[in-house]
C-alpha cells in the first residue's frame, strides 16, 4: 500500500489484506515519550491498540482524513471502484 508523509514529518505506513474476520494479528510496537509532559520521565506506549475489519464505505468514515489516500490506492489496486460495499468483502 505504501506510505504518506504528514505535515508534522511523521511517516505513516499502511498495508491491507482481504480476510474473513477471524484472524487475530494485532501486535504493536511501542514508542517512548516524556510523560507527563515536562516531568523528565520517559514512558512507553503502544503504537496500535486495536485492529478491526471494515468495508471501504465504513473505512472512509473512520479513517483519519490525511489517510484517505490509502483507501483510494487500495481501490485502484484491487479494482473495487464500482463494486457495492456489501460485495467487497471486509478489508483491513
N, C-alpha and C positions, 0 to 999 in steps of 0.2 A: 504494500500500500504506500509506503514511503514516509515522508516527514514534512512538517512545516515548521518554519522558524517564526515564533511570535515576536511582537514588537519589543517585548521585555528581554529578548535574546534567548528565551527558553526554546529548546528544540523538542517538538512532540513527535514521537514515532508511533505509527499505528499499523496494525495488521488485522486481517479479517479471515474468517473461515465459515463454512456452512456446516452446521451440526444439527443434532436432534434435540438439544437442550438438556441432555443427561450428563454431558461432560463436566467434570469437576477439575478445573485447571487453574484457578486464580491463585497465584503466588506472587507476592510483591517483594521488590527491593525496598530498602529503607533509605531515607535521606536524613541528613543531620542539619539541625538549625538551632540557633540560640533561642532557648525558651525557658522562662518568659523573656520577652524582648528586653535587652539591657541588663540581664541578670549575670551574663558571663558563663552561664551553664548551657552545655550542648545536650540536646535530646534527639533521639532517633524516632522517626515517624514512617509509617508505610506509605509508599507512592500510590498504591492501589488498595482500596478496602473492599471492593465488590466487583463482580463481573456478572452481566446479565445478557440475555438474548433479546433482540428487538428486530422487528421488520423495519425496513428503511423509513416508512412513514412515521413510525413512533420514534425511531432514532433521530430523525430530523428535528423533532420537538424537544428531545432530551439532551442532545449533544451541545457542547459549547459552540457559540456562533463562529468562533475562529477555526473550528474543526469541521465545519460543514463541507469544506473542500474534500475531505476524506470520503464522505458519502458520495459526492459527485464522481470521484475517481473510481470508487467501488462499482457504481452503476455502469460506468464506461467499461470497466474491466470484465464484468460478468454479463453485460448486455441486458440489464434489468429495467432500462428506462421506461418501457411501455407495459411492463408486467404489473398487474394489480397486486397490492400488498399481500393479500391472503394467498397468493400463488408464489410468492418469492421464497418462502421458507423463512427461517429465522437466521439472521446474520449477526455475528458479533464482530 
